[in-house]
């Protein structure tokens, strides 16, 4: 039996509501009739997630007909690659700092997005964009807002 | 309150102040149109410049930054499908499809006109009615706030296109995300996981970027970019709108 997209969404919502209930049970302030406290809103949200998840699952089971997939397997692979790159960015920035890693990641991201998409992009412009954008963001945050960006443990 | 109006009007008569308003509005629009930045960011960045100014010009400059930022937020919604602020979310649903049909100038024209009329009229109403509105606001209590929230949830159900369950699930998810951080009354940490960045809660801009920008990137990148629309630039005059047929038919 092939699982439908809405059925999967319903199962994920029900699982999320269970996780929320488990996390809420760890809150120290007790829930009382005269003062519900900080548990009330998360529990309302959990109830909403559960009821909507169940509703989605049941309505999807009743509904007949094929549904169009959200993304193809190749599309999911591309998206997963992009997310992995973001994870790598966070990991590398911790060790090598913002200025060393950001231009490289920006260049890689723009190459990933444009290569094989049939778009005519000037490669030197992509390089200038990657370096320029990293520098502009650095100036805005460090000079404009007076905030510190990661310097990287390797250089400290 | 009305006794302050002559002072305000006198501030507008100074050419330097008008220049400040024009510059502030332009900068605000630029900040508002870039998703992730906003009028608030512009005010924060340029506030140090106002320390050496007189109070009148300084407030005019900051106000124009703020209003420019709020007004410019619709540009990102129309051109990228990513709203610059919470107030521009609804513009994504109508403005972005117009851009994809090759009518970005018309969508931008409608947005600019609506933004100007809304801001201008609300400023006039606010000037004369702010005391009355403040008196009404003081009368609002817990029951009224509950009623407002109830209406908001009902509206979510009413305007959910296609599937009501999905609309209500999104509202529940929003409620859950708004619970992140220390609870306002008891200071109980909720879904913080020991992370200092989550203690203050999730910012609306961060959530908007996650919901709209990331989903746009995923859809476009995963499915392949749609062909760029042909934009008709041959007959654009003014705001791209025909007053007789489109604004006041």
Interface residues (C-beta under 8 A of the other chain):
Chain A: X6 X9 X13 X20 X23 X27 X28 X29 X37 X38 X41 X42 X44 X45 X46 X47 X48 X49 X51 X52 X53 X55 X56 X59 X71 X72 X75 X76 X78 X79 X82 X113 X117 X119 X144 X145
Chain B: X44 X45 X163 X164 X165 X166 X168 X169 X171 X172 X173 X175 X176 X178 X179 X183 X185 X186 X188 X190 X191 X217 X218 X221 X222 X223 X224 X225
